[in-house]
Amino acid sequence: MLARIQFAFTIGYHFIFVPISIGTGMMVVLSERRYYKSGIPADKAASNFWIKLFTATFAIGVATGITMEFAFGTNWAAYSRFVGNIFGAPLAAEGLIAFFLESAFLGVLLFGRKRVSKGFYYVSAWLVWIGSLLSALWILIANSWMQTPAGYKIEDGKAILTSFFAAALNPSIGPRYFHTVAAALVTGCFVAAGVGAYHLLKRQHTDFAKRTILWAVAVGLVLSIAMPFLGHWGALVVAEKQPIKMAAFENVTDTEDGATLWLFGWLTKEADGTYDTHGVGIPNGLSLILHLNPDAQVTGYQSVPQADRPPIPATFQSYHLMIALGMFFGLVFLVSLVMHILGRLERARWLLYVLIACIPLALLAINMGWMAAEIGRQPWVVQGLMRTRDAVSPLVSSGQIWTTLGLFGLIYLVLFIAWIRIFTGIIKKGPESTVEMLETEKSGADPITPETPAGPAPAGAGR
């Protein structure tokens, strides 16, 4: 249990920064594209602003990403021995392809503004963002293989890779990748919208703020519309490959024809150990969306022994909280876009505060999605092949885990305070004015100031 808690803590903390870095990476590309087309100093200042925010967030992923990789060999050594032949390939590909791509071209963004051509700099912005997306791809390939194993055989008690492409293109990678990246970009859109909202509330950098909010809410609305379709794609795979997880998502106790789709609700435990759902649901809705037949059969979790069932309340609640927040985000984007078109957004202070408040809510939603996916897979660390309790390192004592967990908590707290001060400091200052940019150029300093040191790009920025 301690090993589970420690890994959940480290990955949950790490996943605060991943969607922000992917989302701000998108804003770097959009702002640099605008400057490449216009050549206006204000657009250059906006690009420099987003590069600073991206770098400040990207750098902290180094420590938190590496911590999880070490955990595979310490707390989860039995797991590493079982899947190392397969798990090592996507981790190596992430390092060789995504890591070096991000590292090299992030250096161009930080120090090459006056040393390379305008076109090369613009392409570099794209390559940094593509690198972060590739990093997400390789990590999700590894994680999706744990959900839906493919391209392997069991030999001497270990999973051996038989087909790299079958393992990489396992049944769940498609919906999981696009759903996760879309969720990360929604988070990035709220970060951008929140930055714009802050400056509108302070009545400073208003042109930059209005333009930023317009881009953020427009892209965010498109992503929010796409999200249910991506989620449905993933649900079809889960229903086919992990039916007990789907049963936990919707609290389907017994295998039944015409299962209910719950929009939101909560569970109460019954005397027989099952759970009763309270909330708003669509009768026969789950059968309809999974099988296009309102009377189709849906597998219940009581079809397997108790030892093979996930924790139902945690799976159900995290899954439905993610969905509820996603629907709320779509509404916020829609209202914000309409208010912007009507020219009333700047005066709607309540809505500006809502946009800022949605930043932590978006991080909560994306972590709820991960909780649903990972808790719903239990008790399997690799679906159907290895149980989580069998994956833990037998020689690591509880005292050692308590010690490292305490040290991680202390170090992560210091890192978070440092990051939040740098991140909010950049936001409060806003993009440089034309006068400040001219003074920087006259001094010969690089436009990306050293107030947000880059550090090496994180191995595993997509986790």
N, C-alpha and C positions, 0 to 999 in steps of 0.2 A: 504493500500500500504506500509506503514511503517513497519507493522508487517511482510509482505512478504519480504521486503528488509532485515530486521534484520535476519530473519530465513535463507534467501538465503546467507547472509554474513557469518553467523556462520557455516552453513553446508558446504559452499564452502571452508572456511578456514580449517575446520576439515578434509575435504576430501583431503587436501594436504598431511596429515600425514598418513592416513589409508593405501593407496596403498604402500607407502614407508615402513611402518611397516610390511605389509604382504609380500612384496617382499624381504626385508632384512631378515625376518623370514625364508623364503625359503633358503637364502644364509647361515643362521646359520645352518640349517639342513644339507645342502650339505657339508659345511666345516667341521662340527663336524663328519659327516659320514666318511669323508676322514681321519680325525685324528683317529677315532675309528679303521679304517682299518690299517692305516700305523704306528701310534704312533710317527710320526716324529714331532719334536718341531715346525717346520715351519707351519705344518698343525694346530697345537694347537694354534699358534699365530694368524693364519688366522681366526680360529673359535672365539677366544677372540675379535678380531677386529670387526667381524660382530655382535657379541653380544652387544658390546658397541654402535654401530650405531643403532641397533634395539631398545635398551633400551632408548637411547636419543630421538628417534622418538616416541616410544610407550608411554613414560611418558607424553608428551605434549598432547596426546589424552585425558587425564583425564579431564582437564579443558574444552576443546572444546566439548567433548562428553556430559559432565554434563550440560553445558549451554543449549544445545538443549533440553534436557529432562525437564529442568525447563521451557523452552518456551512453552511446551505443556500445562502447567498449568497456565501460565500467559497470553501470547499473544493469545493463541489458546484454551481457556477454553471451549468454545462451542464445539469445535472439540473433546476435551478430554471427555466431558460428553457423546457425541454421540458414540464414538468408544472405550471408556475406558474398557468396558467388554471384548473386543476382543484384543485391542492393548496392554493391560497389560500383557497378557499371553506370547507373544514372548519376551517382554522386561524383564519379570521376569525370563524366561528360559535363556536368555542371561546372566543375572547376576548370576544365580545359577549354570549354567553349564560352560559357556565360561569364565566369569570373574574369578571365583575361580580356574579354571584349569590354566589359564594364570598366575594369581598371584602366585600360589603356586610354579609352576615349573619355572617361571622366577626367583624366589628367589633361586632355585637350580642352575640355570645357573650363577647367579651373585655371589653367596657365597658358592657354594657347590662343586667346582672343586676338592678340596682336601679332601672333606668330604664324598663323595659318590663314588661308583664304576664307572669305565669308561663306562660300559654298561648303568647304571642308568642315568648317565649324558647325554648320547646320546639319550636315550628314552625321557628325559626331554626336549631336544631340539625339538623333534617331538611334544611333548604334548603342548609346548608353541605355536608352529606354528598351530597345530590343533585347539587350543583354539581360535586363531585369526580368523581362517576360520569358526569356529562355531559361533563366534560373528557376523561375516558377514552374516552367514546364518539366524540367528534369526532376525537381523535388516532388512534384505531383505525380510523375510517372512512378517514382519509387513508392509513394504513399498509395497510389491507386493499385499497384501490384499487390500490396498487402490486403486491399479490399477485394480484388477480383484477380487472383493469381492466374497467370498464363505463361506459356513458353518455358516450362520447367519440367524436371523430373526429380523424384526423391531417390537419392543414392547415398548409402551409408548414413542415413539419418539427417541428410542435408539436402536443401533445395539446390539443384544444379541447373544452370541456364542452358536450355536447348535451342532457343530461338530468341535473339535479342529483339527483333521486330515484334514478335508475338508478345513478349513481355512488356515492351515499351508501349505497344498499341493495345494494351489490355482493355477489356470491355468498358471499364468505367473512366478511362483517362479523358475521353472527349468531353463529356458533360461536366466532369469535375474541374477540368482545366478552365474551360470557358466560363463556368459559373463562378469559380474563385477569382479569376482575373476581372470579370465584370463587377463582382462585389468589391474588389480592391479599388477599381476605378471609381465606383460610386463613393467610396470613402474619400478618394482623392478629390472628387468633385465637391464634396462637402468641406474639405480643407480649403479648397480654392474659394468656394462661396463664403465660407466663414472669414477668410482673410479679407475679401471684398466687403463683407458686412461690417467687419471691425472698422475699416477705414471710412465707410459711409457714416457709421455712428460717430466717429471722431471728426467727420467733415474734413478729411485730408486725403490726398491722392484720389480724388473722386473719379476722374476719368479712368484711371487704372482700375479702381474698385468696380465701377459699372461694367467695364469690359470683361473683367474677370468673372463677375457674377453671371453675366450673360452666357459666356462660354460654359461655365460650370453647371448651371441649371439646365441648359439646352442638352449638353452631353449626358448629364445625370438623368434627365427625363427619358432620353432614348434608351439608356441602359436599364432604367427601372421598368420600361415597357418590355424590354427583352428578357429581363430576369425571370418572370414566371415561365416563359417558354424554355429557358435553359434549365430551370429547376425541374420542370416537367420531364425533360429529357433525362435528367439524372434520376428522377423518381422511377421512370420506366426501367432503367438499368438496375436500380436497387430492388425493385419488386421482382425482377427476374433472377438476379444473382444473389441477393441478400434479403430474402422475403421476411426473415425474422426482424431485421432492422426496420423494414417498412411497417411491419406490425407494431413495433415499438413507437415509430413515428406517429401513428394514428391510434394507438391503444386498441388494436384488434386482438381481443383475447382468444376467441375461438374462431377457427376457420369458418367463414360464413359467406353466403351469397348476398350481394348487395351491401357492401360495407360503407359506413358513413365517412365522409370527408369532414374533418373538424377544421373550421376556420380559426377559432381560438377557443381556449378552455383551460381547465385544470383538472387534476386527478385526485381522487380520494381512495384510500385503500379499503378494500372490503374484508370481511371476516375470513374468506377463503384464500386470501393472499393476492387476489386479482385487484384491478383498479377500475373505478367507475369514472366516466368522463362527464364533466359539467361544462357547458359552453354552447356555442353556436356551431351547428354542423349542417351539412347537406346530406340528407338521406340518400344512400346509394351512390353518393358522389365519388368516393374512392374507387369503387368498381368501375364507374364510368370513365374516369380519367386514366385509369391504368389499362383498361381492356376495351374501352369504347362500348361497354355493355353494362347497363345499370344493375344487372343481376349476376354479373360475373363473380366467381369465387375469389376471395382474398384469404391468404394464409394467416392464421392466428399464431401468436407466440406460444400458446399452450400446445402446439403441435410438436414442440421439442421439449426435452427434459428441462427442469429448472436450471440445471448447471449450464445449459446452452443459451440462456436468455440474457439479454442486456438489462441494465437498470432501467425499468420502464419510465418512471417519473422524470428522471433527468433527461432521457432521450426525448420524450414527448414535449416537455416544457421548453428545452433549448430549441428544438425544431420549430415549435409554433411561435416562440418569441422572435426568432429570426424572420419568419414569414410576416408577422405582424409589423415589425419594424420596417421590413422591405416595402410593405404596402403604404406605410406612413411616409416613407421617404419619397415614393412616387408622388404622393399628394403634395408634399412640400415643394418638390421640384416644379410641379405643374402650377401651383399657386404663385410661386416666385417668378416663373416665366411670364405668366399672365400679368402680374403686377409690374414687371419690368416693361412689358410691351405697352401697358397703359401709362407708364411714366410715374407710377405711384410707389415703386419699391423703396426709393430713397427716403420717403416720408413714413413708410410702414415700419417703424422701429421694432414693433413686436415681432415682425417677420424676420428682421435682421438678427434679432436675438435667437429666434428659432433656428436659423441657419447655423449660427455659432454652436448652439446646443446639440445640433445633429452630428457634430464631429465625434464626440465620445459615443453617441448612440450608434453611429456607423461602425465604430470599432467594436462596440458590444455586439452588434448584429453579426459581424463577420466571425467573431469568436464563438458566438452561439452556433453558427453553422458548423464550425469545426468540432465543437463539443458534440453536436448531434451526430456528425459523421463518425467520430471516433468512439464515443460512448456506445452508440448504436451497434458498433461492430463487436463489442465485447460479448463473450469472454475470449474472443480470438484476437491475437496480435497479427496473425496472418490467417485470413478467413478459411476456416475448415482444416487448417494444417497445423497450427501451433497456438496453444492457449497463452494468454498473457502471463499467467502465473508460472508457466514453464519457461518463460523467456528471461526471467530475472537472473542476475548474477548470484550464485549461491554463496560466494565468498565475501561479498560486501555486506558489512554489518549495518544494523539500523543506526548505531551510533555514528558511523561514518556518513551515512546519508543525512542524518540530522545536522551534523557539522557542516557539510557542504551546502545543505539547503539554507542554513542560517547565513553562511558566507555569501551565497548567491543573493539572498534577500537584501543583505547590507550593500553589496557592490551594485546590485541592480538599482537600489534606491538612489545611490549616489549618481549613477549614470543617468537615471531618469531626471533627477533634479538638474543636472548639468545640461541635458538635452532640452528640457522644457524651458530653461532660462535662455539658452542660445536660440531655440526655435521661436519663442515668443518675442525675444529681443529683435530678431530679424523682421518679424511681422510688424512690431510696433514702429520700427524705423521706416519700413516700407521701401519701395524702389527709390534709387537715387534720383535726385533732381538733375536737370541738365547742367547746372552750375557745378554740382558735386562731381559729375562725370568728367567735366572739362578739367577740374582741378586734379582729379585722379590721373587723367591722361598726361597732364603737364608734369606731374611728379614722377612719371615713369612707372608707377605701381600698376600691378595687375588689377583689372576691374573687379575680379572676384577676390575680395579682401580676405586676409587670413583669419578673420573673426570666426569662421567655421571651418577648422582644419579638416582636410579630406580624409586622411588616413587611408589604409587599403580598403578596397571594395570588399564587402562581406561575402565569404563563401556561403552560399545558401540564402541569398537575399530574397529568393522567391518562397522561402518556407513560411 
